[in-house]
Amino acid sequence: MKYNFDEVVNRRGTYSLKWDGGKLIKEMGITERYDEQSLPLFTADMDLPVPQPLLDALHKTVDHKIFGYSVFPDEYYEAIQHWFSKRYDWEIKKEEILYSPGTVHALNIAVRAFTDPGDGIIIQRPVYPPFTAAIENNRRQVMNNALKCDEEGYYSIDFEDFEAKAKDEKTKMFILCNPHNPTGRVFNREELQKLAEICAKNDVLIIADEIHGDLVRRNQTFTPITKATDNDDHIITCTAINKTFNVAGLHCTNVIIPNPELRKRFSDTMGFQLGSPFTISALIAVYNEGEDWLDQLKEYIDGTMEWVVNFLAERMPQVKVRIPEGTYVMWMDFSAYGLSPKEVHDRIYNKANVLLEDGSMFGEEGLQYQRICIPSPRPIIKEAFERIAREFEDIHVTKLKEVVK
């Protein structure tokens, strides 16, 4: 079927964090202003309707009328195996799959299971804030292998620094984010192979967050890190339907651990976990019947990103942005305005009443940046950028006058 992603679905009054969570959002420090006119585009879930086969599966689950403790049937594991075999040539064994109620939960379990207080864990900032929290809140040490950014806004890995940190005797783990959030890099096979080899050589465990792996641009190829190396004994991979199919509220991450000793240790630390009947029926439905919807979604997101880049080039050319290779977030550099991060924040969040995420949340490397999640109906995205542009017009006009003089 053909999906209409331009349709604006009113999410207020549905327990949505974005649209109903004003009090919590303020407490989290994301914004000072939140009201009925706010446009929240800060969190990584979509304002777009899910695949029809998913709705059908959930209706069937509801119609059963009983929602007791549930087990994972063979169909659950087979759906995962089929998806990754077909799309990525990745053959996953049933016993390698562990369920977790979320990726951040899984990261925290891995940190506690495989490292000790004081151990070093490599991350690549600017990066998703819960990576830092999982390390620091568990009394481990952040080893920041900051990504390098060129003049065009393209990020790459500093391998010399990465290897030096991997060789440090206190370093025990590397948390990889691929596709990378917020920069949008999709690391290629050669980069992943090199990372895997360095970690194997130095006995560093890799925890790979690959939950945006299905969301790459038309001309990009995503490679799971375990497919980039012949040795995956030191690799744990987090996959999920949450981002791909807009079901973050159903809490469904699958942790792939080929090494049986690591798998047992992770499982013992996490403890007994059961999914809800809705989670189980959702995964089976989307992995077996959701591909057509995903193809349409990716085309829509690509189109929105192209619109954003064109709009900024015309109305806010000082903002440096590029279409990311993967994810549905865009990483915007406001440094050319010469404003403080606080002033940029005030113009966007308080005056334009558009809620993004300050780049400083992703590390000091993001100080002049803003992250926006763009999988919303295009009319909402257009309204958000029109509001933002109006709040920066005075700076644009001033600079034009200076050029004319």
Buried (B, 14 or more C-beta within 10 A) or exposed (E): EEBEBEEEEEBEEEEBBBBBBBEEBEEEEBBEBBEEEBBBBBBBBBBBBBBBBBEEBBEEBEEEEEEEEBEBEEBBBBBBBEBBEEBBEBEBEEEBBBBBBBBBBBBBBBBBBBBEEEBBBBBBBBBBBBBBEBBEEBEBBBBBBBBEBEEEBBBEBBBEBBBBBBEBEBBBBBBBBBBBBBBBBBBBEEBBBBBBBBBBEBEBBBBBBBBBBBBBBEEBEBBBBBBBBEEBEBBBBBBBBBBBBBBBBBBBBBBBBBBEEBBEBBBEBBEEEBBBBBBBBBBBBBBBBBBBBBEBBBEBBBEBBEBBBEBBEEBBEBBBBBEBBBBBBBBBBBBBBEBEBEEBBBBBBEBBBBBBBBBBBBBEBBBBBBBBBBBBBBEBBBBBBEBBBEBBEEBBEEBEEEEEE
